[in-house]
Amino acid sequence: MSEHAPEIESYLGTTLKRRYCGLADTLESRAELEAIRRNIHQNPELAFDEVRTSGLVASLLDAWGFAVTRGVGGTGVVGTLKCGEGRRSIGIRADMDALPIHERTGLPYASANAGRMHACGHDGHTAILLGAARQLARTRNFDGTVHLIFQPAEEIGAGGGAERMLADGLFERFPCDAIFGLHNHPGVEQGNFLFRSGPFMAACDTVTITIRGKGGHAARPHQSVDPILVAGSLVMALQSVVSRFVDPNEAAVVSIGTLHAGHAPNVIPDSARMEISVRSFSPDVRASLENRIRQLAISQAEGYGAVAEVDYVRGYPVLVNSERETEFARQVAQELVGADKVVSQAARITGSEDFAYYLQQRPGCFVRLGNGANQPLLHNAGYDFNDENLTVGAAYWTRLVERYLGR
């Protein structure tokens, strides 16, 4: 048993002897969950446009006896179920939005909406939480209140669904002593759980640098200030930011995603524009990266007689799992699937998640669930959620609620 087990048991006010949801308990709902998941997959909706998806979620929750609140933070839905007289409460979150990607899976349930695709598995996350909702409503094996949070717009960065739901009074209207969330993880065996206490997923910032020079004829470059030359120099200089200005014991990423300049081979353009993705795991490193990128852009441009304009937008913060809730969530997974399928302290992930905003206000844990060792990566046109995880995930959320709100 973990060294924290006695604390967790006292925290829950329960014991492991009680009968909690197991993998076999959700198997009978497999066909229904698969149909729901594939229906959502075939009809993907982008950020804050999840009208059909949220309508489906709300109607199912209502049919199963949940108190349903629509329109939270835009198209968000919260389903609330109270059982017994317990005063404790818990929140479980799933995301609903798709990505602006044209699907190339060739599946019979592939996206019917051109240029939109569930390439991150939010269709699966939603179906998993609906599976837990169905099971919790049927067994009501808990004492307290559970809030199931179906969030819009996880994919868009700053100003996304988590921020909108919080601004709409999520935790004031639906109090949660702790909150939990889940994301599938291609590259790890299906059904395996990954946990990490502390910083788990990176902060994500976006930088747009516009270099303004002086356009002219390509045959007379000496009469111009070439922004492409400046951009090329800056591209190379930016490679030094992490390797020479970040402590090797820390982790950071600076990736240039776009670089645009000019329209004709015989014309030196007036300007060049690049966009950069910056990832980090600590506030100090995050601030250091911003300062260095700004300095490099301005000094590189000045050295060539150009001007650099830097638009630095801070996106999702670092996702930090609280220690006690992470240990609890890990223990529940180990009970459900066995210790051999649970990684207690997984490597940090340089991807980002707006679930981090919830964890800034409430203790909790964000979990990763293996989608298959050889499955296509997230945000890939060939990706598909692994339906084998539907009943595993539903059983996990059900058991976690039952344990947290143990009678």
N, C-alpha and C positions, 0 to 999 in steps of 0.2 A: 504494500500500500504506500502511497505517496506520504511524505512527511506532513503534508497539509491536510491529509484525509480527516483527522479528528476535528480540525477547525471547520472543514467543509461540512461535516456531518452535523456539528453544532449549529452552523450557519443555516443549514436547511431544516433543522428540527425534525429529521427523519433518519431512517436506517436503511441499509442495503437489503434488508430482509423483505421489504415490501415488494409486491409484484408490479414492475414497471413495464412499459411498452418494449417489446423486443422486435427483431427483424421479421419474425413470422406474422406479427400482428397486422402489418400493413400490406402483406402480399396480396390479399384479396382485392385491394384497391389498385393494383398495378395497371390493369387494363384501363380503368377510368382515368388514372393520372397520366398515362401515356397518351390517351385521347385528348385530354386537356392540354398537355404540353405541346403536342403536335398541332393542335388547333391554334394555339398562340404563336407557334413557330411559323405557321403558314400565313399568319396575318400580323406581321410585325409593324410596330408603330414607334416613331422616333420620340425624342424627349418632349415631354409635356403635351404630346398628342396621343397618349395611351388611352383614348376614349373607349374603344372597343374592349381592350384588355382589362381596364379597370371596371368596366361594366360587367364583364364575365366574372371577375373576382368578386365583386360586390353581390351579384345575384347568387353565387354559390355559397358565400358566407351567410347570407340572409336565409337561404334554404336550410342551412345546417344549424340555425339558431343563434348566430352571432348578432350582436348589436353592431350595425354597420354605419360608418361615417364616411361619406364620399367627399371628394373635392378638397382634401387636405393638401395644402401646398400645391394646388393645381389639380392634377389628376390622381393624386394619392388616395388610397383607401385604407382605413383602419377597421379591423374587426375585433370586437371585444367580447370576451366570454368570462363570466364570473361564476365561481363555484364555491359553495360553502361560505364560511364567515371569515376566512383568512384575510389579513390586511396587506399581505405582500403582493407585489405585482411584477410582471416580467414583460419585456418587449422582444419580439422576434421580427426581423426585417428581411424582406425580399425585394429585389429591384425588378422593374417591368419593361424598361425601354430597350429598343433595338438600336442598330448602328446603320449609318448610311453606306452600306456595302452591298454590292450586287452578288447574290448567292450563286455559288457554282458547285453545289453538292449533287445535283441530279436526283435528289430524294423525291419520293411521291408526295411528300408534304412540304416541299421547298416553298420558299417565300412566294406569295402571289402578288406582292407589292414590289415592283421593280426598283432597284436601288436601295432597298431596305432589307435588313437581315438580322436575325438573332444570332450574331457571330460571337457573342460572349456568354451565352447560356442563361440569360435572364428568363427565358421561357421556362427553363428547367428549375431555376430558383423559385419562380412563382408557383409552378406546379408542386414542388416539394412542400412549400409552406401551405398550400391548399390541402395537400395530403395530410399534413399534421393537423390542420383545422378540422378536417373531417373526422380524424381519429379522436382528437380531444373532445369534440362535441358528442361523439358517440359514447366514450367511456367516462368522461368527466372525472377522471382519477386525479384530482388536484384540489387544493383549498386556497383560493385567492383569485387573482385576476390576471388574465393573459391578453395582451394587445398584439395582434398580428398586423404588422405594418407593411403595406405594399407600396413601395416608393417609385415615383416617376424619375426620369432624367438623371440616372447615375452617370451616364457617359459624357456629359457635355462640359465638365470642368466647373470653373467658378460660376456660382449662381444656379447650381443644379438642384436636384430634388431634395437632398438631405437638408440643405440650407433653407429651401422654401418651406419644407414641412416644419422645421424648427421655428422659423419665423412666423409660421401659422399657429404656434403654440402647441406643438406636438406633445411635449412632456408635461405641460401645464394641463392640457385637456385629457391626456392619456398617461397618467403618472406611471413611471417604470423605475423599479429599484435597480434594475440592470437591463442591459440590452445585448442581443446576440445577433450575428449575421453570418452568412455563408457564401462562399464562391467556389465554383468548380475549378479544378486545376489540371489541365492537360499536362502530360509528361509524368504523372504519378499514377500508379495502379488504381483502377476503379475501386471505389469504396474505402480507400485509405484516407485517414484524417491527418491534417497538418495543423499544429498549434505553435504559437510562440508568444511568450509573455514579453511585455514591453514593446518597443518599436518593431512593427512587423512589416508594414508597407510604407513606401516612400511618400514624402511630400512631392507635389508636382507643380512646377511653375512653367509659364510659357513666356518667351521673350521674342519680341519682334524688333529687329534692327533695320532701320532704313538709312542707307548711305547716300548722301546727296553730293554729287560731283558737278561736273560741267560737261554737257554733251558736245559732240563734234564729229568731224569726219574721221573715219578709221585710218585714212591715209595721212592725217596730220594730228597724231595723238598728242604732240607737244603743246597743242593749242587747247587741249581738253584736260579735265580732271576725271580720270577713268574710275568710276565706282566699282567696276568689275575687278580691277586690280586690287582695290582696297578690300573688297569682299573676299577675294582669294587669300590675301594676307591674313585677314581676320579669321577665316576658316582654320588656317594652320595655327594661329595664335591661340584660338579657343581650345585646341587639343592639350594645351599646357595647364588649363585651369584645374583639372582634377589631378593630373600626374605631378604637378609641382606646387599646388597651393592648398591641397586637402591632405590632412593627416592620413598616411597609409592605413591606419587602424580604423578609419571611417570609410563610409561608402558614399559615392556620388556618381551621377551620370550627367554629362552635357552632350546632347545629340542635336546636330543641325538637321532639321527635317525638310526644309525648303530653302531654295535660293533662286531668285528670279531677277533677271536683268536683260534689257534689250529686246529688239525684235528683228534686227537685220544685221548681217555680217559686216556691212560697211559703215555702220553707225555706232559711235560710242554713246551709250545712253546717259541720261541725266542722273539716274538713280539705280540702286540695287536694293533688294529687300530679302532678308533671311528670317526664318522662324526657328526657334530653338526650344527643345524640351529639356528641363533641368529637374533632376531628382536628387533627394537628399533625405537623411534620417535624423538630423538634429537641427535645432534652431540656429546654433552657432555656425554650422556648416552652410545652412541655407542662406544666412546673411552674408557669409564670406563669398559664396558663389555669386550672389547678386552684385556685390561690390566689385569683384574682380571682372565679371563680364562687362559691367558698365565702363570700368576703367579701360579695359582692352579696346572696346568698341570706339570710345571717344579718342583715345590716344592713337590707335591705328589710323583712323580717319584723318586726324590732324596731321599725322606724319606725311600724308599724301596730298594734303591741301584740301581735303573733303570734310564733310560734317556728318556725324552719326547721331541719329535720333533713336533712343532706346525706350521701348515700351515694355516694362517688366511687370507681368501680371502674376500675382501669387494665386495658385490654385489650391487643390486639396492639401490639408496639413498632413503631417506624419500620422499614420494609424498606430495608436498605442493601446495594446491590450492590457487590461488591469490584471494583476497577478492572481488574486483570489478567484475571480470569475474564469480566468483562463484555466486554472487548475481544476476548477469544478467542471468546465466544459470538456476538458481532456479526460477527466475521470468518467464522465457519462459516456464518451465515445469508447473508452476502453471496456466499460461494462457491456456496451452494445456489440462491438465488433471484435474485441480481443486486443491485447497489448501489441501483437505483431502487426496490426494495421493502424497503429497510432504513432505519429512522430511528435514527441513532446516539445521539442525546441527546434523547429524547422529553421532553415536559412531565411534571412530577410528577403523580401520581394521588392524589386525596384518599380513594379507597377504601383498604381495609386487607387484609392477608393474613398468615396465621399462618406462612407460609414465612419470615417475618422471624426467627422463633425459630431456624431452622436456620442462617441467615446470621449470627446472633450467635455461633455455635460453629464454623462452617466458612466458608471463602471460597466465593463462588459468585455466581450471577446468576439473577434472575427475569425472564422474558421475556414480552412481550405479543404475541399473534398476532391480526391483524385478522380479525374475524368477518363483515365486510361493512359497507359504508358506510351502508346504509339498513336495517339489521337492528334489531329491537326490543332495548332495553337489557337489561342483566343484572337479575335479580330481578323480571322482568316476566312476567305470566301468559301473554303472547304470545310469549315468547322461545323460540328453538330454536337449537341448535348447528349451525354450517355444516359439512356433511359434506365439502365440498371441502377442508377443512383436515385431514382425517384422514390422507391420504397425505403432505401437506406436512409436518405435524407429525411423523409417523413417520419420514420421511426425515431431518428435521432432527435428531431425537434420535439416530438411528442414526449419522449423519455426525459429530455432536458427540462421541459415545463413541469412534468410530473415530479421530478426530483427537486426542482427549485421551489415548487409550491407544494411540497410534500405535506400530507395531512398530519 
